[in-house]
């Protein structure tokens, strides 16, 4: 699995490592106004705003900042360190793929479709619109109200927009911070793959919300038994290839 590469949070906000709380707050507000998705359009603005919000959520809180200064970015998932993220990591997505025996033997490329829970681009996974108040005493500038409840001998964390400084839920995701989506991916199948092999594609699973790392796509491969006459399958594959090429030529001509 490929780990996510993160820039230094102080570099993101453009402040020195000894900056005080007021300097960090001013730096965040100045850049957030320019990079908010409602002001600056495009995927670059959305990614930049998400990066700014994540950096500020850590550096604006004394305990989280102290942990960051000591350990740095930890790649999410270490439950012993709290960094203010909604979810350490999204869930994995499972898919199935059938291959002919000659495809498994020689290797191939397959276009697969799968459903995921993706981060809402309108609110960048927060579930609300607008910026939280850095001086809010209710949520401490995170924009989120945290409620822990006990369910079946287990603790469940529920996150809601702060009722004091955040009042408008995102209409696109209904306050979830995530939306259902369908993705298509061209998957390279290595030669010599066998029945039951599981292929992992890092970062193409479900999103866990603002500040999280997406899960992985796990593809279980099923190899169909070879036909009695393997030449028949190759012949059919050649016929399908010729038909597809002829269809493309007719399309280009017309």
N, C-alpha and C positions, 0 to 999 in steps of 0.2 A: 504494500500500500504506500502511495506517495504522500508524504507529509506536506501540509500547506505551508507555504513560505510567507512569513509575516514581516512587515517593516517595523522598525522600532517605534513604539508609541510616541516617544518624545519627538522623533523625527516627523511623524505624521502630523502632529500639532504644530511643529516648528518652534518648540520651546526647549530651553536647556534642561538638563536633568535636575538642577537645583531650583527650578521655577516654583513659585508659591501657588496656592490654590487660586488666587485672583488672576494671576498671569495665565494659568491653564484655562480658566473659565473664559477669559477674554479671547484667547487664541481660538478656542473651539467655536465660540459664537461668531467671530469674524469670518472664519472659513465656512462654517455651516450655512450662513446666509448666502454665500456665493455658490455653494455646491449642492444646495437642497434640490431634489429632483423636480420640485415645482418651479424652480428658477432656472436651473441649468439642465437642459434635457440631454438624453443620450445615456448609454450604458456606462460610460466613463464617469459621469456625474453620480450615478447611483452607487457605483462601487466606491468612489471617493467619499461620498457622504457616509456610507456604511463604515468605512475605515475610520473616519473621523469620530463617529458616534461610539465605535468600539474602543478607540483609544481614550476618549473622554470618560467613558463609563468606568475605566480602570484607574486612570490617573486622577480623577476627581474625588476618589474615595481613599481615605488614608490607609486603611488596612489592605485594600486591593493593590494600592500603589506600592506599599512596602513589600508585598509578596512579589510583585512584578519586578521591583528593583533588585530583589534577592535572587529570584529564579528565572526571570525573563519570561518570554512567551513559551508556554508549556505544551502547545499542540493540542490543547483540550483533552479531556478524558481522565485526568488525574483528579479523582474525587476528593483528594486530600487538600486541594487548593481551590478556594472560591475566587472566581474572577469576574463575577457579575453577568455571565452569559445565561441566556434563557435555557439553553440546553447544550450540554457538552458536545453531543454528536447526534446527527439524524439517524433514523433507522435505515437498515439495509433494504434494498429492493431485490426480490428473487424473480428470476425468469427461467424459462425452459427453452431449449433449442434442440431440434432434431437434425441430424446429419446423415447423409448417405455414407455407406462404408468407404467409398473411394474418396469422399471429401475429408473424412476423418484421417484417412491414410496419407493423403497428399497435402492437406491444408487448404484453406479457402478463406473467403471473406463473405460475411453475411450481414445484411441490413436487418436489424431487429428493432421492434417497437415495444415500448413498455411505459407504464403509468408511474408517475412519481408525485410526491408532494413537494412543490417548488416554493421558493421564497417569493412573497408578493413584492413586485417591483414598485408598487405605488407607495408602500410604507416601509420598504426594505426589511420586512419581517417583524416590525414592531407591533403592528396591529392598530396603530393610531397615527393620525396626521399631526404635523406640527412638532415643535421642539419642546422637550421638557424644561422646566425651570431649574437651572442649576442650584438655586438657593431654596428649593422646595424642601421643607422640613419633613413632609410626609413620605416622600419617596427618595430623598437625598439626591435628587437630580437625575435619577435613573429613568423616570417616567413610568415606572412599573410598581404596582402594589403586589406584594408577595404574601400568599396565604398558604400555610402548611396544615393539611388535615390528615387524620389517621383513617385509613381505609384498609380493612382486613389485615390488621397488624402491620401495615406498611404506611410510610409517610408519603403523601402526594403533594407536590408543589404546584400551586395554581398561580398564574401570572395574569394580572389585569391592568389596564391603563390606570395611572394614578388619578383618583377622583379630584385631587386638589389642583393639578396643573395641566392634566391632559383630559379633554372632554369630548373630543371628536374621534370616533372609531373610523377606521379605514373602510370605505364603502366597497372597495374592490374585493377584499378578503373577509369582510364582516368582522374584523377585529381579530382574526386568527393569526394573521401574519404570514399565512401560507395559502397556496391555491393548488388545486389539482391540475396536472398537466400531462401531456403525452410527449415522449421524446423518442427520437429515432437515432440509432447509433450503428455505424458500420464496424462490425467486430471482426478482428483478424483471428482466424482459427489456426493454431500452429499444427504442422504435420505430425502424425502419430498420436493424435489425441484418442483416448479410450472412453468407453461407456462410463458415465457417472462422474466424469471430471467436472470440477467447478471452476469457472473462470471468474476472476475478480477485476472489476473496473473501478478504480478508486475515485470517489467524489461524484459518482453519477447516481447515488441513491436519494433517499428522501432528505429534505432540508429540515433542520431542527429549529428554525427561527433565527431571530437577530443574534449575531455574535456566535453562531454555531458553525460547525464543520459538517457538510453533508455526509450521509452514509455512503456505502458502496453499492454497486450493482453486482449481484452474484448470479451468474448464468450457469445452470446445470445442463450439461451436454448429454444427449441421448444418441447413441449410434445405432442406426437401423441395421438389421442383419443383412448381409450381402445376398443378392438374388442368386438363383441357381446358375444363371449365365450372366456374369458381370458385364459382358460386352453389350447386353441389352440396355443396361442403365447408361453406359457411356454413349451409346447410340442415341438414346432419348435426350440426353443432355446436349449432344451436338445438334439435334434437330431443334430443340428449344432455343439454342443460341442462334441458329440460322434464322429462325422465325423472328426472334427479337431484333436481329440486325436488319432483316427485310422490312419490318414494321417501322424502324427508325428511318430507313432510307425513304420510304413512302411519306413519312411525316415531314421530312426535310424538303422533299420535292414539292409537296403541296403547300 
